[in-house]
Amino acid sequence: MPVRKQAVDLAGGPRKVGSRIRRAPPPPPEKKLSAAEVREREAWVMGIGILAVAMALMVVVLAAARWAGWSPSDYAISLDL
């Protein structure tokens, strides 16, 4: 004869206490940017992007020149004032 497990009474008994994990409050909503602030941010991003591309291109050109045997140190610059 198999032994039967006891049934669990989910409706009765003491009330279950909820989780005590404290959660951080939701972040405050972001403020709306004015058109001038958006244009200024876009100008900064565009300037940084142009500068980054120019520097990367300069590194590639100098690396190719070095590979070809040319170096800026081959030339002496003198200023006669």
SVG drawing of the C-alpha trace seen along z (x, -y; Angstrom):
<svg xmlns="http://www.w3.org/2000/svg" viewBox="-9 -88 76 90">
<polyline fill="none" stroke="black" stroke-width="0.4" points="0.0,0.0 1.6,-3.3 2.0,-6.1 0.1,-9.2 1.7,-12.7 -0.2,-15.2 -2.2,-17.8 -1.1,-21.4 -3.9,-23.9 -3.0,-27.0 -6.2,-28.9 -6.1,-28.6 -3.4,-29.2 -1.4,-32.3 -1.2,-35.0 2.1,-35.1 4.2,-38.2 5.3,-40.0 8.9,-40.4 10.9,-42.8 13.3,-43.7 13.5,-47.4 13.6,-48.7 15.0,-52.0 12.5,-54.6 12.0,-55.1 14.3,-57.6 12.9,-61.1 11.7,-61.9 14.2,-63.5 13.7,-67.2 12.9,-68.3 15.7,-70.0 15.2,-73.2 15.9,-73.6 19.1,-75.6 20.4,-72.9 19.7,-70.2 21.6,-72.3 24.5,-72.9 24.8,-69.2 24.6,-68.2 27.4,-70.8 29.6,-69.2 29.0,-65.7 29.7,-66.7 32.9,-68.5 34.2,-65.5 33.3,-63.2 35.1,-65.2 38.2,-65.5 38.1,-61.7 37.9,-60.9 40.7,-63.4 43.0,-61.9 42.3,-58.3 43.0,-59.3 46.2,-61.0 47.4,-57.8 46.6,-55.7 48.5,-58.1 51.5,-58.2 51.5,-54.4 51.4,-53.9 54.2,-56.5 56.3,-54.7 55.6,-51.4 56.8,-53.0 60.0,-54.2 59.2,-57.8 59.3,-59.6 58.7,-63.2 62.0,-63.0 63.8,-62.9 63.3,-66.7 64.7,-69.5 62.6,-72.6 64.4,-75.9 62.7,-79.2 64.5,-82.3 62.9,-85.3"/>
</svg>
